[in-house]
Amino acid sequence: MLGYVWDAKWYLGIAQHGYGQADLIPGYGGGPAGRWQDLAFFPLYPGVVRAVSELLPMTIVGTALLITCVSSCVAAWGIHALGTVLHGRRVGLLLVILWGLLPQAFIQSMAYPEAMFTALCAWSLYALVTQRLITASLLAVAAGLTRPLGVAVVAAVVITAVLASSRGRRTLSAIVIAPLGLLGYFVWAGVCTGRPLGYFDVQRDWNTRVDFGQSVIASTSRVAAGNVSAVEQASVLIVITGLVLLWALLSSRPPTAVIVFSLVLVAVAVGVSGYIQIKPRFLLPGFTLLLPAATSLAKAKPITLAMTFAVLAFISFKYGAYFVIPEYTP
């Protein structure tokens, strides 16, 4: 089931048939079913799924889930590496645990690109913090080919390079290289649709556009009125928690790369229209938001840690259980 539900079938359709074959994938939940509607989904994840499926004796679904599993492990490794270089190994470990216990973490078990994207984000930020600009920019290219949220990684690389004390060839190269994946896909989508802004036209067909948080405000108002589902209530709470964590992160004065990445990711997640249920999914790669919590828990007693993790695990299980029901869409 986890390989077929919601957006997974679009990614698998691209992996099997390429782009422009959306007529093979029925619309769902009132979604569109035009020829180029699959351009809303970025190419790296389905491309890797296709390539690996040609090498292994596995179904396309099994391959997708395998890649998601491996990507989750690589992401956890990168998150630990970044947390360790910033605050020590204990914080690095706690950061990984907190990320794994997020309510929306069940997406890491689906045929979705979030795990791969998070891995690219984590290692790109690690490269930035350890002053490896070219490596960070190359990882940003890959992130930009994985999710539109790749703009957060690109911004982190570019701004870090611009503010670098030394302005050499490597710095300028990083500024030029980092946006190539994201911009390249936008250009290619424009060529496919025959319109310069074709990608954004496709997103508009999916009812996705910049609304500066209006959809989040509307959902919050409905929750306040009390006439919504438990999933919508939980999703609003996750978004609000994300904003609080962002404030706590900024107050702790982390490195520029972490600040820029976190700000842009949250701004896109909150500032773009869409079902409130998908907002937690957008925030899943924002593991940097958990740094203040990880540093605080690093000082806690073992019993406090055990109780905290038990509560978070229960919440994560309950939230994730709702989403195995096809009625809801992450």
N, C-alpha and C positions, 0 to 999 in steps of 0.2 A: 504493500500500500504506500509506504513512504517514498517509493520510487515513481509513483504515478500521480499523486495528488497535486492540485493547484498548479503552480508555475512549473513544477517538475516535468509535467508532460510537454510543456513548451520547450524546455531545455533539451529533453530527450528527442523531441521532434526535430530540432535543429541538428543534434548529433547524428541522427539517422538520415535526414533528408536534406539538410542545409537550409538556408534562408529562402524566403519566398514561397514556402510550402504550407502556409498557415491554414489553407483550406483542408489539410489533412488532420488538423487539430481543431475539433469543434470548440466554439466559444462556450464559456461557462459563466454562470452568475451574471449574465447580461453583458459579458465581455465581448469585444469585437472579434470578427473572423475574416478580416480582409487579407489580401495576399501578403502584404508586407508588415502585418502586425507583429510578427515575431522579431522584427528589428528592435523592439523594446527590450529584448534580452541580449546581453552582451556575449561575445563569441568565445572567450578563452575557455570557460568551463566546458561547454558542449564540444569545443574543438579538442580538448584534452580527452574527454570521454570517448569521442570518436577514434582518436589516435590509439588510445590504450585498448579499446575494444577490438581493434584490428590485430593487436599483439597477443591478447589473452583469450583463452577459450571460455569466455563468459558472455552472458546476455548484456545488452546495453544498460539495463537497469542495474544489474549486479556490478558492472564496471563503474557506473555513476556513484553508487553507494560506496564502493571501495575507494574511489578518489576522494569522496567526501570524508571518509574515515581517516585516510592518510593525511589529508589536508588539515583536519582537526588536530591531529598529533603534531604536525609541523607548526600550526598556529599556537598550540599550547607551548611548544618549545620556544617559539619567538617571543611570546608574551612573558615567559619566565626569564628569557635572556634580557629583555628590556627592563622588567621589574628589578632584576638583579643588578644591572649596571646603574640603575637610578637609586635604588635604596637597599640593596643587599639581597642575598639568596632567600631569606625568609619571606621578605615582601614579594619576591618573584614567585615563590611557590604559592603564597596566599592569593596573589593576583590571578594565577591560573585556576585555582580552585573556585574563586568567586565568579570568574568568567564561565566556568563549566556549570555553575549552579544558577546561572541566570534563568528566569522563567522561560525565556524564548530560546534557551539552549537546545531544545529538541530539534530545532532546524538543522543542527549539525549532524543529525541522523537521517537527513532527507537528501534527495537528489537536487540540491540547491547549491549555488556557488558561494554562500556566505563563509563556509569554512576556508575555502581557498582564498577568498578575498581577505579574510582576517589574517591568514598566514602572511600574505603579501604585505598587508599593512604593518603587522608586527615587525617583520624583518626589515622593512623599509625604514621604520622609525628607529629601530636598533642601529641600522647603518648610519642614519643621520646623527644620532646621539654619540656614536663612536667615530664620527667625522669621516665616513665613507660615502661621499656625495655621489659618485658615479654609480656605485652599487645601489644606493637609495633611489636614484633616478631610474635605473633599469627596472627595479622592482615596481616603481610607480607606473612605468609603462604597462607592465603586466596587470597591475591593479586597475588601470584605466581601461583595460580590455575585458575586465571581469564584471565590474559593477559601475553604474554612473556615480556612485559614492566615491569612486576612485579620485574624484576631484579633491577630496579631503587630503589624500596622500600627495597628489600633485602639488596642491597649495603648500603643504608642509615642506616639501622638497624645495620648491621655488623660493619661498620666503626665507627659509633657512639659508639657502645659497646666496640670496640677495643681501642678507644681513651678515654673511660670513666676514670675518676680519681680513682674510686674504682673498683677493679677487683675481684668481689666475684662470688658466685655460680650463681646468677641471670644474671650477665653479660655474663658468659660462656654459660649459658643456652640459652640466646637470640641469641648468635652467632651460636649455633647449630640449634636452632629451625627455625630461619628466612628463610633459603634456602630450607626447607623441601618440601614445596608445589611445587616450581619450579623444583627442582631436582627430586622429586617424579614423576612428570608428564613426565619429560624427560625419566626416567627409564621405566615407564609404556608404553610410546610410543615406546621405543626400544623393549620391550617385544612383543608388538602387531605386529610390523613390522619384528621382528626377526633380527634386526640390532641394535647394541649398540647406534649408532647415528641416529636411525630411524626418530626421530622428525626433525632433520636438513635435512635429505634426503627428507622428505615430503615438508619442506619449500623450498628446492631447486627445487622440482617439481613445486612449485608455483612461481618460479623465484624470490625467496626471499633469499638473502644471504648478507653477509657483503661486501660492496663495497667502504667503507670509503668515502661516499658522492659523488661518481662518478655520480650516477643517478640525484642527486640534481644539481650538476654542469652542467650536460648535459641539464637539463630542464631550468636552468637559462640562458644558452647559447642560447637555442631556443627562450626564451622570449626576450632576447636582440636582436635577429635577427628579431623578430616581426612576426613570422609565426606560432603562436599558438592560442589556444582558450582563451577566457576571463577567463575561469575557471582555466586553467593552469597558466595564468598570476597571478591570485589572489592567487593560491596555492603557487607559488614561493614567492610572496610578504609576505604571512603568515609565511613561513619558515624563510625568511630573518628577518622579524620582531621578530620571536622567538629567533633568534641568538642575535639580538640587545638587547632584553629583558634579555637574559641570561647574557650578559656582564654587563648590568645595575644592575642585581641582585647580581652578584659576587662583583661588586664595592661597594655595600651597606653592605657587610660583614654579611650576615645572619648566623644563626646557622649551624653547620656542617651538620646536617641531611638534611636541606633544600638545601645546596650546593650540596651534593652528589646526592640527588634525582634528582635535576634539571639537573646536568651535565650528569648523566647517561641516563636520559630520552631523552634529546636532542641528545646525542651521538647516541643512538639507532635509534631515529626517522630519523636523518639525515644520519647516516652511514650505513643503510640497504637499499638494492635496492628495487625498487617498483615504481609504478606510483606516480608522484608528487602529484596527487590528494588525495592520502591516507596520505600524510605527516601531513597535518593539523589535521587529526583524531588522529594520534599518539601523537600530541602535546596537544590535548584537556585535558588530565589529568595533564598537566604541569601548574596548576594554580599558583604555586609558582613563575613562571616567571612574573606574574602580580603584585607582591608585590611592586616593585618600582613605578609602575603607580598608585597603590592604595594609597601609602603613599604620593605621589605628589598631587593627587586629593583630599586628605583629607584636604589640605590647600586651596582648590579652593572655589570660591564663588558659591552660589547656581545656578546662571545663567550659569556659566561655566560648572558646573556638568550637568545641563539639556541639554545644547547644545552638550556636549561630548557624553552623553548617547543617544541622538537622532541620532547623526551621526553614532555611533556604531550600534545602532539598525537597521538603514537603510542598512548599509553595511552587517550586519548579515542576514537580510531578503533577500537581493539581492543574496548573495552568496549561502544561503541555497536553494533559489528558483531554482537555476540551477540544484541542485542535486535531485530534484524530477523527473528530466528527466532521464530515465534509461540509457542514453548514458554514464553518468559519474558514477564513482565508488569511494565512500569514504571508 
